[in-house]
Structure formats: C-alpha cells, structure tokens
Amino acid sequence: MNNVQTAIAAIRNANNDELNQIIEAVKLQRTYLAKTTARALTVGDLVEFKGRYGNTERGRVQKINPKTVIVDAGHTRWKVTASLLKVVQAA
C-alpha cells in the first residue's frame, strides 16, 4: 500500500474532529507550496498552466502576490495559484 492509499484508508476511518484536523493540514500544505513557488518566480518569467476546460495557457508573470500570480496570456490576464504554474523560460 502506498502513502496515498494509506492516507485514504485513514480518512475513511476518521471521526469528525480528525477530519477537521486533516482538512486543516491539507490547507496549510497547499499554502506552503503556493508561497514556495511564488518566491521562486520573478516578474517577466514565461510560465504555463492548465486553464479552464484543461487548456494549457502560456503567459508572462506580471505581478507576484503572496499566494497568487498575475499572468498575462496576451488575450487575457489570469490570477493563478502559484503552485499551479510551471516555469517555461526564466526572465
């Protein structure tokens, strides 16, 4: 059994208080990943991400917020969670 299957099994056996603790841990980990990724980016980087409907969008970083990044994709600007971005070309 791998880590994900073990975690799912533990979640299925958890009571309400334990589920709340798990949810809080997941939120904290997502915040940590987003902030870590945002610190690694610089304005002008070329990035890509999966947009709505599964389309891959490419654009340049315009602004970096603590957890989100504004990406200019030419035809539109996206406010994207930093952990969803992949650097294609550094500035």
C-alpha positions in Angstrom: 0.0 0.0 0.0 1.5 3.4 -0.9 1.2 6.7 1.0 -1.9 7.9 -0.7 -3.8 4.7 -0.2 -2.8 4.6 3.4 -4.0 8.2 3.9 -7.3 7.4 2.2 -7.8 4.4 4.4 -7.1 6.6 7.5 -9.6 9.3 6.3 -12.3 6.7 5.8 -11.9 5.6 9.5 -11.6 9.2 10.9 -14.3 10.8 13.0 -15.4 14.4 12.5 -12.7 16.0 14.7 -10.0 14.0 13.0 -11.4 15.0 9.6 -11.2 18.7 10.6 -7.5 18.3 11.6 -6.8 16.6 8.2 -8.5 19.4 6.3 -6.5 22.0 8.2 -3.3 20.1 7.4 -4.1 20.0 3.7 -4.9 23.7 3.6 -1.6 24.6 5.3 0.4 22.4 3.0 -1.3 24.0 -0.1 -0.5 27.4 1.3 3.1 26.4 1.9 3.5 25.0 -1.7 1.9 28.1 -3.2 4.2 30.5 -1.3 7.3 28.5 -2.0 6.6 28.5 -5.7 5.7 32.2 -5.7 9.1 33.0 -4.1 10.9 31.2 -6.9 9.2 33.3 -9.7 10.2 36.7 -11.0 8.3 39.2 -13.0 8.8 38.5 -16.7 9.1 34.7 -16.4 7.3 32.8 -19.1 5.0 30.3 -17.4 2.4 27.8 -18.3 -0.6 26.2 -16.5 -3.7 24.3 -17.2 -6.6 26.8 -17.7 -10.3 26.2 -17.6 -11.5 23.2 -19.5 -8.0 21.7 -19.5 -6.4 24.1 -22.0 -2.7 24.8 -21.5 -2.2 28.5 -21.2 1.1 30.3 -21.5 2.0 33.8 -20.5 4.4 36.2 -18.7 4.3 36.9 -15.0 3.2 40.5 -14.4 2.7 40.6 -10.6 3.5 38.2 -7.8 1.2 38.2 -4.7 1.9 36.1 -1.6 -0.1 33.1 -2.9 -1.2 34.0 -6.4 0.4 35.3 -9.5 -1.0 37.6 -12.3 -0.2 36.0 -15.7 -0.6 38.0 -18.9 -1.5 35.4 -21.6 -1.9 38.0 -24.4 -5.6 37.9 -24.8 -6.4 37.9 -21.1 -4.9 38.2 -17.6 -5.2 35.3 -15.2 -4.9 35.2 -11.4 -3.4 31.8 -10.8 -2.4 30.0 -7.6 1.4 29.9 -7.8 1.6 26.1 -7.2 -0.2 25.5 -10.5 2.4 27.3 -12.5 5.4 25.8 -14.4 8.3 27.9 -15.5 9.0 27.6 -19.2 11.6 30.3 -19.5 13.2 32.4 -16.8 13.3 36.2 -17.3 
